[in-house]
Amino acid sequence: MREISPKEVEQLINEGKKLNMIDVREVDEVAEGKIPGAINIPLGLLEFRMNELDKANEYIMICRSGGRSGRASQFLASQGFNVINMTGGMLAWEGRTE
């Protein structure tokens, strides 16, 4: 499974790259702050909402510590999606949140 660090994600955002980020935390967790531009799809709903995703895109998966996003990455990869897990999750994120 491909991985990316929070620092690398922050760097790409600062360079103006358009990233497809999916935050798989629960709605109340995301309310405390998420990476600007990230879409919230709670892990439990991912299977039902994956039709909203495009297999031509690359997705960075995000959660609190990297565990749930790891499971989400494995699931989506098994469905043919191009995914990267953000290691360390939001606990390791030092960039801006919204």
N, CA, C and O atoms as CSV, one atom per row, in Angstrom:
chain,resi,resn,atom,element,x,y,z
A,1,MET,N,N,0.839,-1.196,0.000
A,1,MET,CA,C,0.000,0.000,0.000
A,1,MET,C,C,0.883,1.259,0.000
A,1,MET,O,O,1.856,1.359,0.748
A,2,ARG,N,N,0.522,2.187,-0.839
A,2,ARG,CA,C,1.302,3.420,-0.927
A,2,ARG,C,C,0.962,4.335,0.249
A,2,ARG,O,O,-0.180,4.396,0.702
A,3,GLU,N,N,1.976,5.037,0.725
A,3,GLU,CA,C,1.788,5.923,1.874
A,3,GLU,C,C,2.397,7.284,1.601
A,3,GLU,O,O,3.307,7.425,0.784
A,4,ILE,N,N,1.874,8.289,2.303
A,4,ILE,CA,C,2.390,9.645,2.201
A,4,ILE,C,C,2.353,10.231,3.608
A,4,ILE,O,O,1.457,9.913,4.390
A,5,SER,N,N,3.318,11.080,3.931
A,5,SER,CA,C,3.333,11.673,5.270
A,5,SER,C,C,2.506,12.958,5.269
A,5,SER,O,O,2.325,13.581,4.222
A,6,PRO,N,N,2.002,13.359,6.449
A,6,PRO,CA,C,1.259,14.618,6.543
A,6,PRO,C,C,2.081,15.802,6.029
A,6,PRO,O,O,1.536,16.704,5.392
A,7,LYS,N,N,3.387,15.803,6.301
A,7,LYS,CA,C,4.274,16.879,5.836
A,7,LYS,C,C,4.270,16.947,4.306
A,7,LYS,O,O,4.211,18.031,3.725
A,8,GLU,N,N,4.336,15.767,3.654
A,8,GLU,CA,C,4.336,15.735,2.188
A,8,GLU,C,C,3.019,16.256,1.628
A,8,GLU,O,O,3.008,16.971,0.626
A,9,VAL,N,N,1.902,15.899,2.275
A,9,VAL,CA,C,0.586,16.388,1.836
A,9,VAL,C,C,0.550,17.910,1.964
A,9,VAL,O,O,0.098,18.609,1.057
A,10,GLU,N,N,1.029,18.409,3.090
A,10,GLU,CA,C,1.037,19.856,3.332
A,10,GLU,C,C,1.872,20.573,2.265
A,10,GLU,O,O,1.494,21.631,1.763
A,11,GLN,N,N,3.020,19.964,1.934
A,11,GLN,CA,C,3.904,20.534,0.916
A,11,GLN,C,C,3.194,20.617,-0.440
A,11,GLN,O,O,3.267,21.640,-1.121
A,12,LEU,N,N,2.511,19.539,-0.826
A,12,LEU,CA,C,1.792,19.515,-2.106
A,12,LEU,C,C,0.704,20.591,-2.138
A,12,LEU,O,O,0.516,21.260,-3.154
A,13,ILE,N,N,-0.013,20.755,-1.017
A,13,ILE,CA,C,-1.057,21.779,-0.937
A,13,ILE,C,C,-0.427,23.164,-1.079
A,13,ILE,O,O,-0.943,24.018,-1.801
A,14,ASN,N,N,0.691,23.380,-0.385
A,14,ASN,CA,C,1.375,24.673,-0.448
A,14,ASN,C,C,1.909,24.969,-1.842
A,14,ASN,O,O,2.052,26.132,-2.218
A,15,GLU,N,N,2.204,23.923,-2.609
A,15,GLU,CA,C,2.669,24.101,-3.995
A,15,GLU,C,C,1.497,24.342,-4.943
A,15,GLU,O,O,1.689,24.574,-6.137
A,16,GLY,N,N,0.274,24.284,-4.394
A,16,GLY,CA,C,-0.898,24.541,-5.221
A,16,GLY,C,C,-1.410,23.335,-5.992
A,16,GLY,O,O,-2.212,23.478,-6.915
A,17,LYS,N,N,-0.947,22.140,-5.615
A,17,LYS,CA,C,-1.419,20.933,-6.289
A,17,LYS,C,C,-2.878,20.660,-5.881
A,17,LYS,O,O,-3.264,20.867,-4.731
A,18,LYS,N,N,-3.665,20.199,-6.839
A,18,LYS,CA,C,-5.050,19.856,-6.532
A,18,LYS,C,C,-5.071,18.397,-6.089
A,18,LYS,O,O,-4.825,17.492,-6.886
A,19,LEU,N,N,-5.364,18.180,-4.815
A,19,LEU,CA,C,-5.373,16.828,-4.262
A,19,LEU,C,C,-6.799,16.370,-4.017
A,19,LEU,O,O,-7.660,17.166,-3.643
A,20,ASN,N,N,-7.043,15.090,-4.227
A,20,ASN,CA,C,-8.325,14.485,-3.873
A,20,ASN,C,C,-8.121,13.787,-2.538
A,20,ASN,O,O,-7.513,12.719,-2.466
A,21,MET,N,N,-8.636,14.402,-1.486
A,21,MET,CA,C,-8.439,13.862,-0.137
A,21,MET,C,C,-9.776,13.415,0.433
A,21,MET,O,O,-10.774,14.129,0.337
A,22,ILE,N,N,-9.786,12.237,1.022
A,22,ILE,CA,C,-10.997,11.720,1.651
A,22,ILE,C,C,-10.702,11.464,3.115
A,22,ILE,O,O,-9.816,10.680,3.458
A,23,ASP,N,N,-11.455,12.135,3.973
A,23,ASP,CA,C,-11.313,11.985,5.419
A,23,ASP,C,C,-12.371,10.979,5.866
A,23,ASP,O,O,-13.568,11.243,5.748
A,24,VAL,N,N,-11.935,9.827,6.377
A,24,VAL,CA,C,-12.875,8.758,6.723
A,24,VAL,C,C,-13.276,8.767,8.207
A,24,VAL,O,O,-13.850,7.798,8.705
A,25,ARG,N,N,-12.971,9.867,8.907
A,25,ARG,CA,C,-13.382,9.976,10.304
A,25,ARG,C,C,-14.889,10.225,10.387
A,25,ARG,O,O,-15.543,10.532,9.390
A,26,GLU,N,N,-15.416,10.082,11.599
A,26,GLU,CA,C,-16.836,10.347,11.822
A,26,GLU,C,C,-17.100,11.849,11.740
A,26,GLU,O,O,-16.194,12.659,11.938
A,27,VAL,N,N,-18.341,12.208,11.447
A,27,VAL,CA,C,-18.732,13.609,11.249
A,27,VAL,C,C,-18.339,14.496,12.434
A,27,VAL,O,O,-17.856,15.611,12.236
A,28,ASP,N,N,-18.543,14.008,13.669
A,28,ASP,CA,C,-18.213,14.832,14.833
A,28,ASP,C,C,-16.705,15.048,14.974
A,28,ASP,O,O,-16.274,16.081,15.487
A,29,GLU,N,N,-15.904,14.084,14.522
A,29,GLU,CA,C,-14.442,14.253,14.556
A,29,GLU,C,C,-14.011,15.307,13.538
A,29,GLU,O,O,-13.158,16.149,13.820
A,30,VAL,N,N,-14.609,15.245,12.363
A,30,VAL,CA,C,-14.267,16.174,11.281
A,30,VAL,C,C,-14.668,17.596,11.662
A,30,VAL,O,O,-14.017,18.559,11.255
A,31,ALA,N,N,-15.745,17.728,12.446
A,31,ALA,CA,C,-16.214,19.047,12.880
A,31,ALA,C,C,-15.146,19.783,13.690
A,31,ALA,O,O,-15.154,21.011,13.766
A,32,GLU,N,N,-14.229,19.026,14.292
A,32,GLU,CA,C,-13.148,19.638,15.076
A,32,GLU,C,C,-12.035,20.181,14.181
A,32,GLU,O,O,-11.110,20.831,14.667
A,33,GLY,N,N,-12.118,19.918,12.886
A,33,GLY,CA,C,-11.131,20.443,11.950
A,33,GLY,C,C,-10.669,19.395,10.967
A,33,GLY,O,O,-10.330,18.272,11.340
A,34,LYS,N,N,-10.662,19.784,9.687
A,34,LYS,CA,C,-10.168,18.874,8.647
A,34,LYS,C,C,-9.249,19.648,7.727
A,34,LYS,O,O,-9.200,20.877,7.764
A,35,ILE,N,N,-8.525,18.920,6.905
A,35,ILE,CA,C,-7.639,19.556,5.941
A,35,ILE,C,C,-8.520,20.258,4.899
A,35,ILE,O,O,-9.444,19.643,4.367
A,36,PRO,N,N,-8.248,21.539,4.599
A,36,PRO,CA,C,-9.066,22.243,3.611
A,36,PRO,C,C,-9.142,21.470,2.293
A,36,PRO,O,O,-8.124,21.048,1.744
A,37,GLY,N,N,-10.361,21.296,1.801
A,37,GLY,CA,C,-10.550,20.588,0.531
A,37,GLY,C,C,-10.827,19.109,0.668
A,37,GLY,O,O,-11.235,18.462,-0.296
A,38,ALA,N,N,-10.610,18.556,1.868
A,38,ALA,CA,C,-10.865,17.118,2.059
A,38,ALA,C,C,-12.372,16.869,2.107
A,38,ALA,O,O,-13.132,17.672,2.648
A,39,ILE,N,N,-12.783,15.748,1.534
A,39,ILE,CA,C,-14.191,15.350,1.540
A,39,ILE,C,C,-14.379,14.344,2.665
A,39,ILE,O,O,-13.570,13.428,2.817
A,40,ASN,N,N,-15.432,14.501,3.450
A,40,ASN,CA,C,-15.682,13.562,4.542
A,40,ASN,C,C,-16.616,12.450,4.086
A,40,ASN,O,O,-17.774,12.690,3.744
A,41,ILE,N,N,-16.088,11.225,4.090
A,41,ILE,CA,C,-16.913,10.031,3.879
A,41,ILE,C,C,-16.550,9.078,5.023
A,41,ILE,O,O,-15.525,8.399,4.952
A,42,PRO,N,N,-17.376,9.018,6.080
A,42,PRO,CA,C,-17.040,8.124,7.204
A,42,PRO,C,C,-16.785,6.696,6.725
A,42,PRO,O,O,-17.454,6.210,5.813
A,43,LEU,N,N,-15.817,6.034,7.346
A,43,LEU,CA,C,-15.399,4.691,6.935
A,43,LEU,C,C,-16.581,3.749,6.723
A,43,LEU,O,O,-16.608,2.997,5.749
A,44,GLY,N,N,-17.559,3.786,7.631
A,44,GLY,CA,C,-18.707,2.893,7.532
A,44,GLY,C,C,-19.580,3.130,6.301
A,44,GLY,O,O,-20.348,2.253,5.904
A,45,LEU,N,N,-19.462,4.310,5.700
A,45,LEU,CA,C,-20.285,4.646,4.527
A,45,LEU,C,C,-19.525,4.507,3.213
A,45,LEU,O,O,-20.098,4.646,2.133
A,46,LEU,N,N,-18.223,4.231,3.321
A,46,LEU,CA,C,-17.368,4.226,2.133
A,46,LEU,C,C,-17.859,3.275,1.043
A,46,LEU,O,O,-17.880,3.623,-0.138
A,47,GLU,N,N,-18.250,2.082,1.453
A,47,GLU,CA,C,-18.709,1.076,0.492
A,47,GLU,C,C,-19.925,1.577,-0.293
A,47,GLU,O,O,-20.069,1.290,-1.482
A,48,PHE,N,N,-20.799,2.333,0.388
A,48,PHE,CA,C,-22.036,2.807,-0.238
A,48,PHE,C,C,-21.820,4.074,-1.062
A,48,PHE,O,O,-22.622,4.395,-1.940
A,49,ARG,N,N,-20.733,4.791,-0.776
A,49,ARG,CA,C,-20.498,6.059,-1.470
A,49,ARG,C,C,-19.340,6.014,-2.457
A,49,ARG,O,O,-18.996,7.032,-3.058
A,50,MET,N,N,-18.735,4.836,-2.630
A,50,MET,CA,C,-17.575,4.787,-3.528
A,50,MET,C,C,-17.960,5.071,-4.981
A,50,MET,O,O,-17.094,5.350,-5.810
A,51,ASN,N,N,-19.263,5.000,-5.290
A,51,ASN,CA,C,-19.706,5.354,-6.644
A,51,ASN,C,C,-19.522,6.849,-6.920
A,51,ASN,O,O,-19.598,7.280,-8.070
A,52,GLU,N,N,-19.278,7.647,-5.858
A,52,GLU,CA,C,-19.024,9.084,-6.026
A,52,GLU,C,C,-17.581,9.325,-6.464
A,52,GLU,O,O,-17.237,10.426,-6.894
A,53,LEU,N,N,-16.747,8.309,-6.355
A,53,LEU,CA,C,-15.322,8.457,-6.667
A,53,LEU,C,C,-15.039,8.043,-8.101
A,53,LEU,O,O,-15.778,7.260,-8.697
A,54,ASP,N,N,-13.951,8.584,-8.644
A,54,ASP,CA,C,-13.570,8.332,-10.026
A,54,ASP,C,C,-12.267,7.527,-10.043
A,54,ASP,O,O,-11.258,7.961,-9.485
A,55,LYS,N,N,-12.291,6.355,-10.683
A,55,LYS,CA,C,-11.093,5.499,-10.694
A,55,LYS,C,C,-9.927,6.136,-11.453
A,55,LYS,O,O,-8.791,5.673,-11.347
A,56,ALA,N,N,-10.206,7.199,-12.218
A,56,ALA,CA,C,-9.131,7.890,-12.951
A,56,ALA,C,C,-8.331,8.802,-12.014
A,56,ALA,O,O,-7.225,9.224,-12.350
A,57,ASN,N,N,-8.890,9.102,-10.847
A,57,ASN,CA,C,-8.217,10.000,-9.897
A,57,ASN,C,C,-7.419,9.224,-8.865
A,57,ASN,O,O,-7.633,8.033,-8.637
A,58,GLU,N,N,-6.489,9.945,-8.251
A,58,GLU,CA,C,-5.719,9.392,-7.145
A,58,GLU,C,C,-6.294,10.007,-5.866
A,58,GLU,O,O,-6.549,11.210,-5.822
A,59,TYR,N,N,-6.498,9.204,-4.838
A,59,TYR,CA,C,-7.093,9.686,-3.590
A,59,TYR,C,C,-6.146,9.502,-2.417
A,59,TYR,O,O,-5.507,8.460,-2.273
A,60,ILE,N,N,-6.066,10.528,-1.586
A,60,ILE,CA,C,-5.304,10.439,-0.342
A,60,ILE,C,C,-6.315,10.214,0.770
A,60,ILE,O,O,-7.240,11.003,0.960
A,61,MET,N,N,-6.121,9.120,1.501
A,61,MET,CA,C,-7.049,8.743,2.568
A,61,MET,C,C,-6.533,9.252,3.915
A,61,MET,O,O,-5.351,9.112,4.231
A,62,ILE,N,N,-7.434,9.842,4.701
A,62,ILE,CA,C,-7.056,10.488,5.957
A,62,ILE,C,C,-7.990,10.033,7.083
A,62,ILE,O,O,-9.191,9.861,6.873
A,63,CYS,N,N,-7.420,9.838,8.289
A,63,CYS,CA,C,-8.246,9.610,9.475
A,63,CYS,C,C,-7.536,10.238,10.666
A,63,CYS,O,O,-6.708,11.132,10.492
A,64,ARG,N,N,-7.854,9.779,11.879
A,64,ARG,CA,C,-7.262,10.396,13.069
A,64,ARG,C,C,-5.794,10.019,13.232
A,64,ARG,O,O,-4.949,10.876,13.491
A,65,SER,N,N,-5.496,8.715,13.076
A,65,SER,CA,C,-4.122,8.278,13.339
A,65,SER,C,C,-3.498,7.453,12.213
A,65,SER,O,O,-2.315,7.119,12.279
A,66,GLY,N,N,-4.275,7.123,11.187
A,66,GLY,CA,C,-3.749,6.342,10.067
A,66,GLY,C,C,-4.291,4.930,9.985
A,66,GLY,O,O,-4.078,4.249,8.983
A,67,GLY,N,N,-4.996,4.468,11.031
A,67,GLY,CA,C,-5.531,3.101,11.050
A,67,GLY,C,C,-6.741,2.910,10.154
A,67,GLY,O,O,-6.759,2.040,9.284
A,68,ARG,N,N,-7.761,3.748,10.384
A,68,ARG,CA,C,-8.982,3.628,9.572
A,68,ARG,C,C,-8.715,3.965,8.107
A,68,ARG,O,O,-9.262,3.331,7.205
A,69,SER,N,N,-7.865,4.974,7.881
A,69,SER,CA,C,-7.556,5.334,6.489
A,69,SER,C,C,-6.779,4.205,5.819
A,69,SER,O,O,-6.876,4.019,4.606
A,70,GLY,N,N,-6.004,3.448,6.609
A,70,GLY,CA,C,-5.300,2.282,6.072
A,70,GLY,C,C,-6.284,1.222,5.616
A,70,GLY,O,O,-6.134,0.638,4.542
A,71,ARG,N,N,-7.311,0.973,6.457
A,71,ARG,CA,C,-8.348,0.001,6.082
A,71,ARG,C,C,-9.124,0.492,4.857
A,71,ARG,O,O,-9.437,-0.287,3.957
A,72,ALA,N,N,-9.430,1.796,4.836
A,72,ALA,CA,C,-10.150,2.378,3.696
A,72,ALA,C,C,-9.315,2.250,2.421
A,72,ALA,O,O,-9.845,1.956,1.350
A,73,SER,N,N,-8.007,2.474,2.547
A,73,SER,CA,C,-7.107,2.370,1.387
A,73,SER,C,C,-7.091,0.946,0.846
A,73,SER,O,O,-7.172,0.733,-0.363
A,74,GLN,N,N,-6.987,-0.030,1.752
A,74,GLN,CA,C,-6.966,-1.432,1.320
A,74,GLN,C,C,-8.271,-1.797,0.619
A,74,GLN,O,O,-8.263,-2.464,-0.415
A,75,PHE,N,N,-9.392,-1.353,1.192
A,75,PHE,CA,C,-10.699,-1.656,0.604
A,75,PHE,C,C,-10.813,-1.036,-0.791
A,75,PHE,O,O,-11.176,-1.722,-1.747
A,76,LEU,N,N,-10.504,0.258,-0.909
A,76,LEU,CA,C,-10.652,0.929,-2.211
A,76,LEU,C,C,-9.668,0.368,-3.235
A,76,LEU,O,O,-10.007,0.226,-4.410
A,77,ALA,N,N,-8.452,0.048,-2.794
A,77,ALA,CA,C,-7.473,-0.542,-3.720
A,77,ALA,C,C,-7.994,-1.871,-4.251
A,77,ALA,O,O,-7.791,-2.199,-5.419
A,78,SER,N,N,-8.672,-2.641,-3.385
A,78,SER,CA,C,-9.220,-3.938,-3.812
A,78,SER,C,C,-10.360,-3.757,-4.815
A,78,SER,O,O,-10.711,-4.686,-5.542
A,79,GLN,N,N,-10.933,-2.552,-4.846
A,79,GLN,CA,C,-12.022,-2.242,-5.781
A,79,GLN,C,C,-11.490,-1.552,-7.045
A,79,GLN,O,O,-12.265,-1.129,-7.903
A,80,GLY,N,N,-10.160,-1.447,-7.146
A,80,GLY,CA,C,-9.555,-0.885,-8.347
A,80,GLY,C,C,-9.267,0.602,-8.295
A,80,GLY,O,O,-8.980,1.210,-9.327
A,81,PHE,N,N,-9.338,1.207,-7.102
A,81,PHE,CA,C,-9.044,2.634,-6.982
A,81,PHE,C,C,-7.565,2.863,-6.699
A,81,PHE,O,O,-6.873,1.999,-6.160
A,82,ASN,N,N,-7.096,4.061,-7.083
A,82,ASN,CA,C,-5.708,4.471,-6.896
A,82,ASN,C,C,-5.658,5.293,-5.599
A,82,ASN,O,O,-6.063,6.455,-5.588
A,83,VAL,N,N,-5.167,4.697,-4.517
A,83,VAL,CA,C,-5.210,5.353,-3.211
A,83,VAL,C,C,-3.854,5.396,-2.517
A,83,VAL,O,O,-2.997,4.538,-2.729
A,84,ILE,N,N,-3.684,6.423,-1.678
A,84,ILE,CA,C,-2.482,6.583,-0.863
A,84,ILE,C,C,-2.955,6.853,0.560
A,84,ILE,O,O,-3.847,7.675,0.768
A,85,ASN,N,N,-2.372,6.177,1.534
A,85,ASN,CA,C,-2.744,6.387,2.934
A,85,ASN,C,C,-1.847,7.451,3.553
A,85,ASN,O,O,-0.623,7.386,3.440
A,86,MET,N,N,-2.475,8.446,4.216
A,86,MET,CA,C,-1.685,9.452,4.938
A,86,MET,C,C,-1.346,8.881,6.310
A,86,MET,O,O,-2.220,8.737,7.166
A,87,THR,N,N,-0.078,8.559,6.511
A,87,THR,CA,C,0.380,7.959,7.769
A,87,THR,C,C,0.291,8.967,8.911
A,87,THR,O,O,0.491,10.166,8.715
A,88,GLY,N,N,-0.008,8.467,10.095
A,88,GLY,CA,C,-0.046,9.353,11.267
A,88,GLY,C,C,-1.338,10.125,11.418
A,88,GLY,O,O,-1.646,10.617,12.504
A,89,GLY,N,N,-2.099,10.237,10.342
A,89,GLY,CA,C,-3.397,10.889,10.386
A,89,GLY,C,C,-3.376,12.331,10.869
A,89,GLY,O,O,-2.345,13.003,10.847
A,90,MET,N,N,-4.550,12.786,11.307
A,90,MET,CA,C,-4.683,14.178,11.742
A,90,MET,C,C,-3.904,14.464,13.027
A,90,MET,O,O,-3.616,15.622,13.327
A,91,LEU,N,N,-3.561,13.424,13.786
A,91,LEU,CA,C,-2.748,13.629,14.988
A,91,LEU,C,C,-1.376,14.184,14.609
A,91,LEU,O,O,-0.757,14.910,15.386
A,92,ALA,N,N,-0.906,13.836,13.409
A,92,ALA,CA,C,0.414,14.278,12.962
A,92,ALA,C,C,0.341,15.499,12.037
A,92,ALA,O,O,1.373,16.018,11.609
A,93,TRP,N,N,-0.870,15.952,11.733
A,93,TRP,CA,C,-1.053,17.080,10.795
A,93,TRP,C,C,-0.729,18.393,11.499
A,93,TRP,O,O,-1.266,18.694,12.565
A,94,GLU,N,N,0.172,19.180,10.870
A,94,GLU,CA,C,0.552,20.472,11.458
A,94,GLU,C,C,0.087,21.634,10.604
A,94,GLU,O,O,0.277,22.796,10.962
A,95,GLY,N,N,-0.532,21.312,9.457
A,95,GLY,CA,C,-0.962,22.370,8.536
A,95,GLY,C,C,-2.280,23.001,8.944
A,95,GLY,O,O,-2.796,22.768,10.036
A,96,ARG,N,N,-2.806,23.803,8.037
A,96,ARG,CA,C,-4.047,24.526,8.266
A,96,ARG,C,C,-5.232,23.552,8.294
A,96,ARG,O,O,-5.221,22.526,7.613
A,97,THR,N,N,-6.244,23.888,9.087
A,97,THR,CA,C,-7.487,23.103,9.071
A,97,THR,C,C,-8.641,24.061,8.879
A,97,THR,O,O,-8.507,25.272,9.059
A,98,GLU,N,N,-9.785,23.493,8.509
A,98,GLU,CA,C,-10.993,24.323,8.356
A,98,GLU,C,C,-12.124,23.685,9.136
A,98,GLU,O,O,-13.237,24.211,9.151
